[in-house]
Amino acid sequence: MTRLTIALLGAGSMGSAVGRALSASGARVLTTLEGRSNASAARAKDAGMEDASLAELAACDFLLSIVPPAAAVQSAERLAPALTQADKKAVYIDCNAISPETAAIIARTVDATGAAFVDAAIIGPPSAPKFYLSGPHAARASVLGDAGLNVRVLDGPIGAASALKMSYAGITKGLTAIGSAMSLAAMRNGAEAALIDELSESQPALAAWLAANVPRMPPKAYRWVAEMEEIAAFVGDAYAEHRIYEGAAGLYARLASDNAATDALVRFFGDRAQ
């Protein structure tokens, strides 16, 4: 079997974990470290990823974009000239937490280069991510299932995988936002002990879920702002419920810099997770 060469945009916690899994399977994994922090460079090297030029990335078998949602469109635009010039073009797989509308924008950018585009969604932690793929070229990327990734091809157009991600994250991260917001409100009004006691008694599964998930949220809050904005766009301005996710984006933006609030949440739920 020919050794796959796979490019990765993004060497964060998820990107580096994916790179490590691909490298361990025998694939050659390339990335670009231009403008990246020393921490990102160290993660990439530890994961077995090689620093490469944009031209080298564009000529790989596959290119996986795993960047913050706010950078997804810019990343595609950054690669477009190299993809256009490449004789052999990578299959561009956008794995970011973006709305179907944003995925369509990226698809048009990639289509203009002559490269194939696959809409993808990652669900799960870096230790065990699942990749859902959709669009007319999704089946071409199923070979990544033999390269260390858990791949699931959806029978749907471009946007189907992104819609799944938006729906799933809207429930899970939305619930984290609601639990955090109401717990902080209870703390401000002296009802926190009664709240957790009542949740533990009448909603034990929910209490346990919040205790497991809210304390893990603060370091990620800054990244979830754009994701909540994408979910709000996915729901649509025509529906009042889009404001739920605009509010969640505002909450996560505040928690990204409000150490007193996040410390209180970690103490409040962390004690229950012991």
N, C-alpha and C positions, 0 to 999 in steps of 0.2 A: 504494500500500500504506500502511495506517495505521501511523504511527510508534508503536513499542512503548514503553511505560513500564515499566521493570524496577527493582525494589527489590533492594538487596543488604544483607544483614546480615553485617557483617564486612568490614573494610578492611585486612586483613593482606596478606601478599605474594600469596597466591592470590586473595583477594577483590578487591584493587586491580587485579591483572592481568586478571581476568575483567571488572571494570568498565571497564577501558580498552578491551578488545576489543569490548564491547557499545557503548560510546560511539562508537568508531571506525566501527562499522557503521551509525550513525545513530540508535540507540536513546537515549531519555532515561533516565539511570540515577540513581536516588535512593538515599540511605543515611541513617543517623542517626549523628551524631558525638557524641551525648550520652554523657558519661563516657569518651570515647575519648581517647587520648593525642594530643599535638601531632603526633607522627610519623604516627599513623593519619590524622589530619585532613589532613596534607600529602599523604599517599599518595592519599587519596580525591580531593582537589582536582586533583592531577596527573593522575589517571585520568579526569577529566571527570565526576566524580560530584557530585551536589548534596545538600547537607544538607537533611533533611526531617523532619517529624514522623512519629510512628508511624501516625497516621491516614492520612497521605499514602502511606506505604509500603503499608498494607493495601489501598489502592484502586488499586494498580498492576495491570498485566496479569499480571505474574509477580513472585514474591518468592523470591529465592534465599538460603538460609541457609548461609553459609560461615564457620563459627566453630569454635573448638576443640571437640573431642568432648564435653568436660565441660560445655560451655555450650549444647549443642544443645537439650536439653529446656527449660532456662530461657529460651532465646531464643524458642521457640515459645510458652511460657506468657506471656512479656512481650508478644508480638504478639496473643495471643488476644482480649483485650478490643477492640482496634482492629479486628480482623477481624470480630468479632461485630457491631460497630456499622456497619461499612462497607456501603453499599448495593451497590456493585460490589466484589467481593472478589477479591483476588489469588489466583492458583494458587500455593500454598505448596510450594516445592521444597526439600527438605532434602538438602543436598549433603555432609553431614558424615560423618566416619569413625566410624560407629556400628554397633552390632549390629542385626540384624533386630528383636530384642526392643525395643531403644530406639527404633527407627524406628516400631514399632507404637504405642508410648506417645505419640510425637509425632503420629502420624496420628490417634489418638483425640482429642488436644487440638485439632488443626486441624479435624477432622470436626465437633466440637461447635460450631464457629463458623459452619458452613455453607460454608466454603471447601473447595476441592478440594486434595488432598494428593498429591504425587508423591515417591516414594522415589528418591534419586539418589546416585551415587557419582562422585567425581572421581578419575581415574587419570592420572598424568603430572605434569610440572613446571608451574609457573605460566606458562611460555613456550608450552606446548603441551598444555593439559589436555583430556582426553576426558570427556564427561559421559554416564554410563550412567543411564537412567531406567527405572523399573518402576512397576507399579500400574495401576489402571483408568483413571487420568487422564494417564498418561505421554504418550500420543499428542498431547494438547493442547499439551505443551511442546516438541514437535518443531519448532515454528516458530522456536525459539531457534537452530536450525541455520542460519536465514537472518539471524541477528543476530550472527554472528561466533563462535558456539560450535560445537565438534565434538560433536554430539549423536548418541547411539546408543540407540534404544528397545529394551528387552528384552521378550521375551514371557514375562512373569512377574508375580507379585503384588507388593504392597508387601513389602519385605524382600529381594527378589531382587537389586536393585542394591546394597543394603547388604551382602548376603552375598558378592557379588563383591568389593567393596572389602575386606571383612574377610579373605577368602581370599588376595587379591593382596598386601595389606599384611602379612598374616601370613607370607607367604613372603619378600617383599623386606626389610621392616623386621625381620622375625624373623632373617633371614640376617645382616643388619647387626649385630644384637644378638649372635648366636653368634660371628661373626668378631671383634667387639670383646671379648667376654668371654674367648675363648680366647687372643687376642693379649695381653691384659692379664695373664692367668694365665701365659703363656709368659714375658713380661717379668719377672714377679715371681720366676720360677725360672730365669732365665738362658738360656732356649731361644729367644728371639725371632728371632735371626739364622738359626738352623737351621730354624725354622718357616717363615719367609718363603722361604728357599731351597728347602725341600722343596715348598711350595705352588707356587712358580714353576716348579719342574721337573715335578712330577707332576700339578698342577692349575692350569695357566697361566690358563685362563679364569676360574676362581674367584679366583685371586690378583689378576688385573686388575680383576675386578668389585669386590672388597673395596677395592682401592687407589683406585678411582674413587668409591666410595660412603661408606666409613667416614669419611674426612676431612670430608665434607659434613654428617655427622650431628650433631656437638656443638651447633650453634646451634638445632637442632630437637628435641633430646632432651627438653626439658621438655614439648613438645607431644605427644610420642609416648607419654608415660606413660599418659594416659587412653585413647589408641588401643589400646595393648597390653591394657589392662584390658577394653576393649570386645571385643577379639578373644578374650580368655580367656572372657568371657561367651558369645560366639558359639560357641566350641568346646563349652562346657558342663561343669559341675562333674562330670557323670557320667563324663567321660573324663579319664584321667590326664594327657593331653597339654595340658589347659588350664593346667597348672602351668608349662609352658614359657613361656607368655605372661605369667603372673603374675611369673615370674622376669625376663622381658624388661622388664616395667614397672618392677620394682625396679632393674634395671640402668640404665635410662634416667633414673630419678629420681636415682640416685647421680651419673650422668655430668652431669646438669644443673647440679650444683654442685661437682663434683670436677674442678677445672681441671687439676690435675697429671695425672690419668688421661686426660682428653681431649687435653691437649697432647701426651702420649706417643703416643696413637693417631694424631693428626694427623701427627706427625713420622715415626712408624713407617710408615704407609701413604702419606703424602704424598710421601716420598722415592721410593717405588716408582712413583708416578703421574707423575713427571717424564718 
